[in-house]
Structures are given as structure tokens and as C-alpha cells.
Amino acid sequence: MYVAGIFNRIGVVASSLLFIFLQACGGGGSNIAVDPPAPAPAPAPTTPTATNPCASYTESGTTRQGQVDGDNCVYSSLFVSEDSPLSVDLTIPLIDGVHIFEATLQVGEDVDTGTPPDGPTLTVDAGNTLVWTNKDDYLLVTRGSAMQANGTSTAPITLTGYEDAVSGTAAFDDVQLWGGVVINGKGITNKCSDEQRANDTCHIQSEGKPSHYGGNDNADSSGTLTYVIIKHSGSEAAPGDELNGLTLNAVGSGTTIENIQVYSTFDDGVEFFGGAVSVSNLIALYVNDDSIDYADGWVGSVNNALIIHHRDNGNRCIEADNQGSVFDAQPNTNGTINNMTCITSGSDSVEGGGLGTHGDSEGILLRRGVMSTINNSIVVDLYANEEGVNGNECLELDEAETRMHAQNGATTINSTVIACDEVGKDSLANGTSVADWFAAGTNNVAIQGNGDAVLDTDIQLLTGFYTATSFADAEGEAFTVTPSNGATHIGAVTRANDWTEGWAICLRARATESCGPWFL
């Protein structure tokens, strides 16, 4: 258009000169009319180009960005993968659709030698849904890197599989649609020696897909996860080696994890391997294996844990070890569980004639030399599957080292009610049964079932999954439990203070949510 304007002006000048020349020459008295120049054409209208809303980052002068697919954003293995991990900060913005990952979302480089470098930070805006298309892919935050996933009660962050969030073909209890979340920290694990920790040679390979964790900093921070729902996870890396919903490998206490739901996962709900991170307001719903699993020197806490087993599946509410092969490894695993509600289903493993994939539906198993403190909790098998179905044990202490910790007071259970067909299993070295040891604890109440606890309407502990406002035993006799450690109640959730309201899924009556617990 600029060139066209030049030619138009040249035409105007030429026409004027010709007119002057003819006028000067006379031309036999003739008049030659010269039309004025045509105006330059108006510029053609342009169509604005829509802005790509997908996440992007620039590294070494190259920008990578997700591709728009309708309302969704799709990220190929060229955007991020195990072979091409993030090395710079990335923010995943809120969009109308979902963010679809076709490979593992790995934040930072995984190293197995020397001092782990400081890595990038992945930020996920509130309200987002992140989806994985392949069952073998997962979200990995390496040592030195961080994740900032700050959802809210009105805009939680959801991590799930393609069949759940996009194609809509997933059943409510499907598992293994994708891997899960793995966070590796620089905290202390008793699989390393003091010398290894001091010399930066502590590099423990994670379960599932190989990555490395460990160090000497139990105050390490791997970021923040708040109001996050992890769904349909637990892919198998090798036979018997599956990813969990949330794996916390030597994650330090500087990490904030609260208001987390792990829903319908094949292996464990949350598993701690060393470190000192704590979790508050945890929901573990339809976890096929152990809902809370800790080992290898973990010394953090879980505060407010609502655990509900699937009607036909689920192993233990708590499974805790010191170390799998060295029962006296130091520092000793010594976790604390405050205000847990554990609702088992009475289901059995496949080997026992049931449908359970990892074992029988049980309460608490402490083993392999672990120490633990459990306060203000409720463990019940009152919601067994059918009439006449016997429940399973709700408290078991395996191995002499574990039982000695209970006998000498290093392991305690306080202000807790266990109502099960089999309250306790095993005996201490002094001959005291585990059931009697529990009942002799501070403010504890044991309600022994008779094989048909599901029919015993006199037992009053819960209203749905809420802690009841008053308690009654199998004879209908009222009793009270005095909460310990400054707590106002026992169990995870009260109707007056329902921290699950508004963001958690599948906790309402089945008339409202078809995936809700079978007893609502």
C-alpha cells in the first residue's frame, strides 16, 4: 500500500505537468480535460488471530507451546517428557477445557550422582484439570525442583486419565488410567548411612519408574499442593511394582500438602519413604492397596484422614514399616496419625474368595520395627458387605521389634475407638494381647464384634462418615472419649466442621453422586 501511494502521487505530478504544457502550447485552442487522480484504495479489513491459551516456555531461544484442540490444550512428548524434562519454570494457566499430556510431565533433571541441582518450578493455576493419555505416564517432581499447585475449595486442581476427563468412558472405580504423582526430596531416608548423607552420595531409586531421592535435609521444600484431587492412577511399572496416587520420597517438612483426595487408585493412596513432610486433610477413597503407607525413616504426620474402602476392594488403612529388610535401621520410622476415620468394608482378597486385589480390607498394620503414634481416631468395620460377613482384624503388630516398641511405650494409641469383629491380632512379649494392650491405652475403647457387626444397630460411632455427636457400644450403652493433644473431637470429619464440603468428590449419597460410598 505504501508503494501504491508513491505511484499515485507520481501520477498526480505527471498529469499536472502535462496540463501546464498543453496550456502553454495553445493546442489550436482545444481544451483537454484531465480527470483528477483516483483516491488510494482503503486497506482491506483484517481478521484478528486468536491467542493460543496453552502453556508455553522458552529454553535456549526455542519456544515450546501446547496445541489448541477445541477447548483443550495438547502437549506432545516434544513439549515435555522423561527424555526432555523441564529445565525452566512453567505455569499451566486456567483454560476452559483440560490440559492433555501425551508423555510424562517431568519437572527437573533426575540425577544419581553428586549434589542434586536446583531445578525449575511447575505452577498449576487453580481450577485446572491435567490429563494423561497413556497409563505409563505420570507427574514427576525431581529433587531440587518444586510444584506449586494451589487449588481452592471452589476451584480444586484435578489430575486424572484421558478416559475419565475427555472420552468419558471410565467407570467410577477404574484404576491404572495413568501413573500418579511422584515427588522426590532431599530429606533423610534410613536406606542411606550418615556418611552417604554427609557426602552427597545418598541416591535411592524410587519404586515404580526409576528416579532418585534422598539427602540430609528434612526441612527441604518441594513446593505446595492444596485442594488437589488425584484420580484413577496406579499404573504398573513391573509385576508387583506399581505407582501410587501420591508418592513422597524423602520429602521435607518445608513442603505444604493439605486438602488432598486420592480417589480410585490401584496401589497405595499416599506413601511416604523417609523425609518429614506432613499432610493435612487427606481423603483416601477406593484405594485398592494401603491408604496411608510409611517407611524408611519418615517422621512427619497425617492430620485429619478420612479413609473409606471400596465395597469389594482395599487392603489397609495404615501399613507402616521401619525398613523392609533392616528392622532396626536408623533413624527409625516414627510417624504420627491424628484424627483418622478408617472405614473398612469387610471385603477379602482374591486368595480368600473375595475380589480384593491386594489383600483383605483391614485397619492398621504396624510391622518391621516401626514406631508410631495414633491419636483421636476411629477404626470400624461396621459397614461390612453383607449380613453374616465377618470383618477382618483392625489392629495388627507384626515382628518382635514392633511389638517391643508397643510394650515399652515408643508406640502409643490414644483417644481412639476400634469397633471390629477382630479388634487386635498378635501378642506382646509379656503375653499381653494386642487387643488388651490397645484397650489399656489412654482413653481408648475397644468394641469386639461377633461376626455380624453390620447388623448391630446399637453401635453408634458414625453418622455416614461424620463422627457421631454421641457414642454407644454394642449393648447400646453410651460412652465418651476424651480427645488428646488439644483436639476437639475424634475421627476425621464432623458435620459441624466438614472440610470436605465443596471440593471433594464421591462423598455424598448415591442419589446425588452415583460413585458415593455404598453405605450412604
Secondary structure as GFF3:
##gff-version 3
##sequence-region A 1 520
A	DSSP	alpha_helix	2	25	.	.	.	ID=ss1
A	DSSP	beta_strand	56	59	.	.	.	ID=ss2
A	DSSP	beta_strand	62	65	.	.	.	ID=ss3
A	DSSP	beta_strand	67	69	.	.	.	ID=ss4
A	DSSP	beta_strand	72	75	.	.	.	ID=ss5
A	DSSP	beta_strand	90	92	.	.	.	ID=ss6
A	DSSP	beta_strand	99	101	.	.	.	ID=ss7
A	DSSP	beta_strand	105	107	.	.	.	ID=ss8
A	DSSP	beta_strand	121	124	.	.	.	ID=ss9
A	DSSP	beta_strand	129	132	.	.	.	ID=ss10
A	DSSP	beta_strand	139	141	.	.	.	ID=ss11
A	DSSP	beta_strand	146	150	.	.	.	ID=ss12
A	DSSP	beta_strand	157	161	.	.	.	ID=ss13
A	DSSP	alpha_helix	162	165	.	.	.	ID=ss14
A	DSSP	beta_strand	181	184	.	.	.	ID=ss15
A	DSSP	alpha_helix	194	198	.	.	.	ID=ss16
A	DSSP	beta_strand	204	205	.	.	.	ID=ss17
A	DSSP	beta_strand	212	213	.	.	.	ID=ss18
A	DSSP	beta_strand	223	231	.	.	.	ID=ss19
A	DSSP	beta_strand	236	238	.	.	.	ID=ss20
A	DSSP	beta_strand	241	242	.	.	.	ID=ss21
A	DSSP	beta_strand	246	249	.	.	.	ID=ss22
A	DSSP	beta_strand	256	265	.	.	.	ID=ss23
A	DSSP	beta_strand	270	273	.	.	.	ID=ss24
A	DSSP	beta_strand	279	287	.	.	.	ID=ss25
A	DSSP	beta_strand	292	295	.	.	.	ID=ss26
A	DSSP	beta_strand	301	308	.	.	.	ID=ss27
A	DSSP	beta_strand	316	321	.	.	.	ID=ss28
A	DSSP	beta_strand	334	343	.	.	.	ID=ss29
A	DSSP	beta_strand	362	367	.	.	.	ID=ss30
A	DSSP	beta_strand	371	375	.	.	.	ID=ss31
A	DSSP	beta_strand	378	380	.	.	.	ID=ss32
A	DSSP	beta_strand	395	397	.	.	.	ID=ss33
A	DSSP	alpha_helix	400	407	.	.	.	ID=ss34
A	DSSP	beta_strand	412	414	.	.	.	ID=ss35
A	DSSP	beta_strand	417	420	.	.	.	ID=ss36
A	DSSP	alpha_helix	434	439	.	.	.	ID=ss37
A	DSSP	beta_strand	445	448	.	.	.	ID=ss38
A	DSSP	three_ten_helix	453	455	.	.	.	ID=ss39
A	DSSP	beta_strand	460	463	.	.	.	ID=ss40
A	DSSP	beta_strand	466	472	.	.	.	ID=ss41
A	DSSP	beta_strand	478	479	.	.	.	ID=ss42
###
